Amino acid sequence: MIGYPGGIGMMGGAGWGFFGGILMTLFWIFVIAGIVWLVLAVTRAQGRGERGSTALSILAERLARGEIDAAEYRIRRAAIEESAK
């Protein structure tokens, strides 16, 4: 209502005022920080899977070069696959 002495309405002072702006800013900071955290968590989780496959490829290369025999290859491969679980 226009002219109401209680100040309800546009610019009447019944809203959150300055604190509403602060709360809105904090809300968006938390939303953006949450999105960044989620993206980092997903990319780090994908990176862990690459380490396991890299270890297996290194092990296969060692077998191909003759540095280890087939029995040692099977033992080490089982250990790598067990640690990846």
C-alpha positions as CSV (number, residue, x, y, z in Angstrom):
1,M,0.0,0.0,0.0
2,I,1.4,3.3,-1.0
3,G,1.9,5.8,1.8
4,Y,1.5,3.2,4.6
5,P,3.3,4.5,7.7
6,G,4.7,1.0,8.5
7,G,6.9,1.1,5.5
8,I,5.8,-2.0,3.8
9,G,6.4,-1.9,0.0
10,M,9.1,-0.7,-2.3
11,M,12.0,0.9,-0.4
12,G,9.9,0.9,2.7
13,G,12.4,-0.8,5.0
14,A,10.5,-4.0,5.7
15,G,12.9,-6.2,3.6
16,W,16.3,-7.6,4.5
17,G,18.1,-4.4,3.5
18,F,21.9,-4.5,3.6
19,F,22.0,-8.0,5.2
20,G,20.0,-9.4,2.3
21,G,22.7,-8.3,-0.1
22,I,25.4,-9.9,2.1
23,L,23.4,-13.1,2.4
24,M,22.8,-13.3,-1.3
25,T,26.5,-12.8,-2.0
26,L,27.4,-15.5,0.5
27,F,24.9,-17.8,-1.1
28,W,26.5,-17.4,-4.5
29,I,30.0,-17.8,-3.1
30,F,28.9,-21.1,-1.6
31,V,27.2,-22.3,-4.8
32,I,30.3,-21.5,-6.9
33,A,32.6,-23.1,-4.3
34,G,30.5,-26.2,-4.3
35,I,30.6,-26.5,-8.1
36,V,34.4,-26.0,-8.1
37,W,34.8,-28.6,-5.3
38,L,32.6,-31.1,-7.2
39,V,34.5,-30.6,-10.5
40,L,37.9,-31.1,-8.7
41,A,36.6,-34.2,-6.9
42,V,35.4,-35.8,-10.1
43,T,38.7,-35.0,-12.0
44,R,40.8,-36.3,-9.1
45,A,38.8,-39.6,-9.0
46,Q,39.3,-40.1,-12.7
47,G,43.1,-39.5,-12.3
48,R,43.3,-42.3,-9.7
49,G,42.2,-44.8,-12.3
50,E,44.9,-43.8,-14.7
51,R,47.6,-44.6,-12.2
52,G,46.5,-48.2,-11.9
53,S,46.6,-48.7,-15.7
54,T,49.9,-47.0,-15.9
55,A,51.3,-49.4,-13.3
56,L,50.0,-52.3,-15.3
57,S,51.5,-50.9,-18.5
58,I,54.9,-50.5,-16.9
59,L,54.7,-54.0,-15.5
60,A,53.9,-55.3,-19.0
61,E,56.8,-53.4,-20.5
62,R,59.1,-54.9,-17.9
63,L,57.9,-58.4,-18.9
64,A,58.4,-57.6,-22.6
65,R,62.0,-56.4,-21.9
66,G,62.7,-59.5,-20.0
67,E,63.4,-57.8,-16.7
68,I,60.8,-60.1,-15.0
69,D,59.5,-63.5,-15.8
70,A,55.9,-64.6,-16.3
71,A,55.5,-65.9,-12.7
72,E,56.6,-62.6,-11.2
73,Y,54.4,-60.7,-13.7
74,R,51.3,-62.6,-12.5
75,I,52.2,-62.0,-8.8
76,R,52.7,-58.3,-9.3
77,R,49.7,-57.9,-11.5
78,A,47.5,-59.5,-8.9
79,A,48.9,-57.2,-6.2
80,I,48.3,-54.1,-8.4
81,E,44.7,-55.2,-9.2
82,E,44.1,-55.9,-5.5
83,S,45.3,-52.5,-4.4
84,A,43.2,-50.8,-7.0
85,K,40.0,-52.2,-5.4
